Amino acid sequence: MTRSRTDDETAAMNRQLDVEDRSRRPDTYSEMDRQVKAAQAALLARHAPDTRVRRVAWSQGETQVLELGAGSPLLLVHGGGDSAFEWVPILPALARNHRVIAVDRPGHGLADQFDYRGVDLLDHARTFLRNVLDALELRTVDIVANSMGGLWSVVFAIDAPDRVSRLVFVGAPPGIIRAVPFQLRVLGLPLIGQPLGRLLLSNPTRESSRKFWGELLVVHPEHLDDTLLDADVAHMRRNIGSILSLMRCAIDVGGLRRRLILGERWQALKVPTVFLWGERDAFMPPDVAEPIAEQNPNVRVIRIPGAGHLPWIDDPERVVDEIEHFLASWLQPAGYDEHLT
């Protein structure tokens, strides 16, 4: 049996990885950072020009957060191969009523590079989200999460229900069944999965990104904004190593690794929760969430017709309306205080 790395070991390894990356190819690394920043700036200028961008430290490095609006905090946690940029098209709509905070998970967007090999993914998720809330001086938040970000958020909410007031899954989260799309399962193949991933993903273009999103993420790729695709291309070029190590950590030849299936732990979720699930989600159908809702009175399932794994891209108005309706119908408990004291 392989031993999972401790947090200290992981932090030391990733600090060394970051140093080696920068010393070995500083010009390339800096240029990739510049490309991501430029693509992100163009995307923000188009959709959310008042967004504030800043760095936040956590126990194993630094990450980036995008913030817009004021009011009650709403943390957005992106999916497995994306970054905070994926939320930008709906930031202004959510920011009408909230202080929206979209965070880059480690090894994504403009977060520090991160090697997921040997990492206990669920412990890592708890540590990262707790550290981010502490850095932002927030006692508790509402969370909206997609895909892998949903798995991170639910294990954190189960472990620390005092830190999460309400939870919204937008798109299918891992942790229910092992099935994953074939395009991702091949990345978990022994020996050939990682080299194959580098071959397939190392030179992304706007049109290859549009094709991939159409196969796995959205129903109408022809409607994707070019600035969104350009941000995705720059992100993939910069972070391919981190993303492939995450896929290897999460997926094996049989699909999602068994240790990431939550099973009965879904019944330990005490936080008011809603699944906003695209009826054409390529990862799994909304039917798989129904037994969770039937057994846990804190959970409900809402289907989004004609939408895929990123339903807010296919139907932004419907998804924002459902988020706001859910947050308004499950009121904060008496004595709620969002800030740490």
C-alpha positions as CSV (number, residue, x, y, z in Angstrom):
1,M,0.0,0.0,0.0
2,T,1.4,3.4,-0.9
3,R,1.5,6.1,1.8
4,S,-0.1,9.4,1.2
5,R,2.2,12.4,1.6
6,T,1.8,14.6,4.7
7,D,0.9,18.2,4.2
8,D,4.5,19.2,5.2
9,E,6.0,16.8,2.7
10,T,3.6,18.1,0.0
11,A,4.4,21.7,0.7
12,A,8.1,21.0,0.6
13,M,7.8,19.1,-2.7
14,N,5.7,21.8,-4.3
15,R,8.0,24.6,-3.1
16,Q,10.9,22.7,-4.7
17,L,8.9,22.0,-7.8
18,D,8.1,25.7,-8.2
19,V,11.8,26.7,-7.6
20,E,13.0,24.1,-10.1
21,D,10.4,25.2,-12.7
22,R,11.4,28.8,-12.5
23,S,15.1,28.2,-12.4
24,R,15.1,25.7,-15.3
25,R,12.9,27.7,-17.7
26,P,12.3,31.2,-16.2
27,D,11.5,32.8,-19.5
28,T,9.0,30.2,-20.5
29,Y,7.4,30.2,-17.1
30,S,7.1,34.0,-17.0
31,E,5.8,34.1,-20.6
32,M,3.1,31.5,-19.7
33,D,2.1,33.6,-16.7
34,R,1.9,36.7,-18.9
35,Q,-0.3,34.8,-21.4
36,V,-2.7,33.7,-18.7
37,K,-2.9,37.2,-17.2
38,A,-3.5,38.8,-20.6
39,A,-6.2,36.3,-21.6
40,Q,-7.9,36.6,-18.2
41,A,-7.7,40.4,-18.4
42,A,-9.4,40.3,-21.8
43,L,-12.1,38.0,-20.5
44,L,-12.7,40.2,-17.5
45,A,-12.8,43.4,-19.6
46,R,-15.6,41.8,-21.7
47,H,-17.7,40.4,-18.9
48,A,-16.8,41.8,-15.5
49,P,-14.4,44.8,-15.8
50,D,-14.8,45.9,-12.1
51,T,-13.4,42.5,-10.9
52,R,-10.7,42.8,-8.3
53,V,-7.7,40.4,-8.7
54,R,-5.4,39.5,-5.8
55,R,-3.1,36.8,-4.4
56,V,-4.0,34.8,-1.3
57,A,-1.6,32.6,0.7
58,W,-2.5,29.1,2.0
59,S,-0.4,26.6,3.9
60,Q,1.2,25.1,0.8
61,G,1.6,28.1,-1.5
62,E,-0.3,30.9,-3.0
63,T,-3.4,31.2,-5.2
64,Q,-5.4,33.8,-7.0
65,V,-8.9,35.0,-6.3
66,L,-11.3,37.1,-8.4
67,E,-13.7,39.3,-6.4
68,L,-16.7,41.3,-7.5
69,G,-19.6,42.9,-5.6
70,A,-20.4,43.4,-1.9
71,G,-22.8,41.8,0.6
72,S,-22.8,38.2,1.8
73,P,-19.8,36.2,0.7
74,L,-20.3,33.6,-2.1
75,L,-17.3,31.4,-2.8
76,L,-17.1,29.8,-6.3
77,V,-15.0,26.6,-6.6
78,H,-14.2,25.6,-10.1
79,G,-13.9,22.1,-11.7
80,G,-11.0,19.7,-12.3
81,G,-9.3,21.1,-15.4
82,D,-10.5,24.6,-15.4
83,S,-9.9,27.7,-13.2
84,A,-11.7,30.6,-11.7
85,F,-12.1,32.1,-15.2
86,E,-14.9,29.7,-16.0
87,W,-17.2,31.7,-13.6
88,V,-16.5,35.1,-15.2
89,P,-19.6,35.1,-17.5
90,I,-21.9,35.0,-14.5
91,L,-19.9,37.1,-12.0
92,P,-21.8,40.3,-12.6
93,A,-25.2,38.6,-12.2
94,L,-24.2,37.0,-8.9
95,A,-22.4,40.1,-7.7
96,R,-25.7,42.1,-7.7
97,N,-26.5,40.5,-4.3
98,H,-23.2,39.0,-3.1
99,R,-19.5,39.6,-2.6
100,V,-18.5,36.9,-5.1
101,I,-15.1,35.2,-4.6
102,A,-13.8,32.9,-7.4
103,V,-10.7,31.0,-6.3
104,D,-8.1,29.2,-8.4
105,R,-7.5,25.7,-6.9
106,P,-3.8,24.7,-6.6
107,G,-2.1,24.1,-9.9
108,H,-4.9,25.9,-11.9
109,G,-5.3,29.4,-13.4
110,L,-2.6,31.6,-11.8
111,A,-2.2,29.5,-8.6
112,D,1.2,28.2,-7.8
113,Q,2.1,25.0,-9.6
114,F,1.1,21.9,-7.7
115,D,2.1,18.2,-7.9
116,Y,-0.8,16.0,-6.8
117,R,1.1,12.7,-6.9
118,G,0.7,10.9,-3.6
119,V,-1.7,13.5,-2.2
120,D,-4.7,12.5,-0.1
121,L,-7.1,14.5,-2.2
122,L,-9.9,14.7,0.4
123,D,-7.6,15.9,3.1
124,H,-6.0,18.3,0.7
125,A,-9.5,19.7,-0.2
126,R,-10.3,20.4,3.4
127,T,-7.0,22.0,4.1
128,F,-7.1,24.3,1.1
129,L,-10.7,25.6,1.6
130,R,-10.2,26.1,5.3
131,N,-6.9,28.0,4.6
132,V,-8.6,30.2,2.0
133,L,-11.5,31.1,4.3
134,D,-9.0,31.9,7.0
135,A,-6.9,34.1,4.7
136,L,-10.0,35.9,3.6
137,E,-11.1,36.3,7.3
138,L,-14.4,34.6,6.7
139,R,-16.0,32.5,9.4
140,T,-18.6,31.0,7.0
141,V,-19.6,31.3,3.4
142,D,-22.1,30.0,0.9
143,I,-20.4,27.9,-1.7
144,V,-21.2,27.3,-5.4
145,A,-19.0,24.5,-6.8
146,N,-18.6,22.6,-10.1
147,S,-17.4,19.1,-10.8
148,M,-14.2,18.4,-8.8
149,G,-14.7,21.6,-6.9
150,G,-18.0,20.0,-5.8
151,L,-16.2,17.0,-4.3
152,W,-13.8,19.4,-2.5
153,S,-16.7,21.5,-1.2
154,V,-18.8,18.6,0.1
155,V,-16.0,16.9,2.1
156,F,-15.2,20.3,3.6
157,A,-18.9,21.0,4.4
158,I,-19.2,17.5,6.0
159,D,-16.1,18.1,8.1
160,A,-16.7,21.7,9.0
161,P,-20.4,22.5,8.7
162,D,-19.9,25.7,10.8
163,R,-17.8,27.1,7.9
164,V,-20.3,26.4,5.1
165,S,-23.8,27.9,5.4
166,R,-25.3,26.6,2.1
167,L,-23.9,24.5,-0.7
168,V,-24.8,24.6,-4.4
169,F,-23.5,22.0,-6.9
170,V,-23.6,23.3,-10.4
171,G,-22.9,20.3,-12.6
172,A,-22.3,16.7,-11.6
173,P,-19.7,16.4,-8.7
174,P,-17.5,13.3,-8.3
175,G,-18.0,11.1,-5.3
176,I,-21.3,9.4,-6.2
177,I,-20.3,6.8,-8.7
178,R,-17.1,5.7,-10.4
179,A,-18.1,6.5,-14.0
180,V,-16.1,9.2,-15.8
181,P,-16.1,10.1,-19.5
182,F,-13.8,8.0,-21.6
183,Q,-11.7,11.0,-22.5
184,L,-10.7,11.4,-18.9
185,R,-10.5,7.7,-18.0
186,V,-7.7,7.2,-20.4
187,L,-5.6,9.6,-18.4
188,G,-5.7,7.2,-15.5
189,L,-4.2,4.3,-17.5
190,P,-1.0,2.9,-16.1
191,L,2.2,3.8,-17.9
192,I,0.6,5.4,-21.0
193,G,-2.1,7.7,-19.4
194,Q,0.2,10.6,-18.5
195,P,2.3,10.6,-21.8
196,L,-0.9,10.3,-23.8
197,G,-2.4,13.2,-21.9
198,R,0.7,15.4,-22.6
199,L,0.5,14.4,-26.3
200,L,-3.2,15.3,-26.5
201,L,-3.2,18.4,-24.4
202,S,0.2,20.1,-24.7
203,N,-0.6,22.3,-27.7
204,P,-4.2,23.5,-27.2
205,T,-5.8,26.0,-29.6
206,R,-9.1,28.0,-29.5
207,E,-10.8,25.4,-31.8
208,S,-9.4,22.3,-30.0
209,S,-10.7,23.8,-26.8
210,R,-14.1,24.5,-28.3
211,K,-14.2,20.9,-29.5
212,F,-13.3,19.5,-26.0
213,W,-15.8,21.7,-24.3
214,G,-18.5,20.5,-26.8
215,E,-17.7,16.9,-26.1
216,L,-17.6,17.1,-22.3
217,L,-18.7,20.4,-20.8
218,V,-21.4,22.3,-22.8
219,V,-24.3,21.5,-25.1
220,H,-23.7,24.5,-27.5
221,P,-20.0,25.0,-28.0
222,E,-20.7,27.3,-31.0
223,H,-21.9,29.9,-28.5
224,L,-18.7,29.9,-26.5
225,D,-17.1,33.3,-26.2
226,D,-13.6,33.5,-27.8
227,T,-12.2,35.3,-24.8
228,L,-13.3,32.4,-22.6
229,L,-11.6,29.9,-24.9
230,D,-8.5,31.9,-25.1
231,A,-8.3,31.9,-21.3
232,D,-8.7,28.2,-21.3
233,V,-5.9,27.7,-23.9
234,A,-3.5,29.9,-21.9
235,H,-4.4,28.1,-18.7
236,M,-3.9,24.6,-20.2
237,R,-0.5,25.5,-21.5
238,R,0.7,26.8,-18.2
239,N,-0.8,24.1,-16.0
240,I,-0.8,20.9,-17.9
241,G,1.6,19.2,-15.5
242,S,-0.5,20.0,-12.4
243,I,-3.8,19.0,-14.2
244,L,-2.4,15.7,-15.4
245,S,-1.1,14.9,-11.9
246,L,-4.6,15.7,-10.5
247,M,-6.2,13.4,-13.1
248,R,-3.8,10.6,-12.2
249,C,-4.5,11.1,-8.5
250,A,-8.3,11.0,-9.0
251,I,-8.8,8.5,-11.8
252,D,-7.6,5.0,-12.5
253,V,-8.5,2.5,-15.2
254,G,-11.8,1.8,-13.6
255,G,-12.9,5.4,-13.3
256,L,-12.9,7.6,-10.2
257,R,-10.7,6.0,-7.5
258,R,-12.7,4.1,-5.0
259,R,-11.4,6.1,-2.1
260,L,-13.1,9.2,-3.5
261,I,-16.6,7.6,-3.5
262,L,-18.4,9.1,-0.5
263,G,-21.1,6.5,-0.2
264,E,-22.9,6.8,3.1
265,R,-21.0,10.0,3.9
266,W,-23.5,11.9,1.8
267,Q,-26.0,11.3,4.6
268,A,-23.6,13.2,7.0
269,L,-24.1,16.4,5.0
270,K,-26.1,18.7,7.3
271,V,-25.7,21.9,5.2
272,P,-28.7,22.9,3.1
273,T,-27.7,21.7,-0.4
274,V,-29.0,21.8,-3.9
275,F,-27.8,20.1,-7.1
276,L,-28.4,22.2,-10.2
277,W,-27.8,19.4,-12.8
278,G,-27.8,19.7,-16.5
279,E,-30.0,17.1,-18.1
280,R,-27.3,16.6,-20.8
281,D,-24.4,16.4,-18.4
282,A,-21.7,14.2,-20.1
283,F,-20.3,13.0,-16.8
284,M,-23.5,11.4,-15.3
285,P,-27.2,11.9,-15.4
286,P,-29.1,13.7,-12.7
287,D,-30.8,10.5,-11.7
288,V,-27.8,9.4,-9.7
289,A,-28.4,12.3,-7.3
290,E,-32.0,11.4,-6.6
291,P,-31.3,8.7,-4.0
292,I,-29.1,11.2,-2.0
293,A,-32.0,13.7,-1.9
294,E,-34.4,10.9,-0.9
295,Q,-32.3,9.9,2.0
296,N,-31.1,13.3,3.1
297,P,-33.7,16.0,3.9
298,N,-31.1,18.7,3.5
299,V,-30.6,18.0,-0.2
300,R,-32.7,18.7,-3.2
301,V,-32.2,18.2,-7.0
302,I,-33.1,20.6,-9.7
303,R,-32.7,19.6,-13.4
304,I,-31.6,22.2,-16.0
305,P,-33.0,21.2,-19.4
306,G,-30.8,21.5,-22.4
307,A,-27.7,22.1,-20.3
308,G,-24.4,20.2,-19.9
309,H,-21.7,19.9,-17.2
310,L,-21.3,23.6,-17.0
311,P,-25.0,24.5,-17.0
312,W,-24.4,28.3,-16.3
313,I,-22.7,28.5,-19.7
314,D,-25.6,26.9,-21.5
315,D,-28.3,28.6,-19.6
316,P,-26.9,31.4,-17.4
317,E,-30.1,33.2,-16.5
318,R,-31.8,30.0,-15.3
319,V,-28.8,28.9,-13.2
320,V,-28.3,32.3,-11.6
321,D,-32.1,32.5,-10.8
322,E,-31.9,29.0,-9.2
323,I,-28.9,29.9,-7.2
324,E,-30.5,33.1,-5.9
325,H,-33.8,31.4,-5.2
326,F,-32.1,28.7,-3.2
327,L,-30.0,31.1,-1.2
328,A,-33.1,33.2,-0.5
329,S,-35.3,30.3,0.5
330,W,-32.8,28.8,3.0
331,L,-32.1,31.7,5.2
332,Q,-29.0,32.2,7.4
333,P,-29.4,31.0,11.0
334,A,-30.0,33.4,13.8
335,G,-26.7,34.9,15.1
336,Y,-24.9,34.3,11.7
337,D,-21.7,36.2,11.4
338,E,-19.6,35.8,8.2
339,H,-16.4,37.3,9.6
340,L,-13.8,35.7,11.9
341,T,-13.4,37.4,15.3
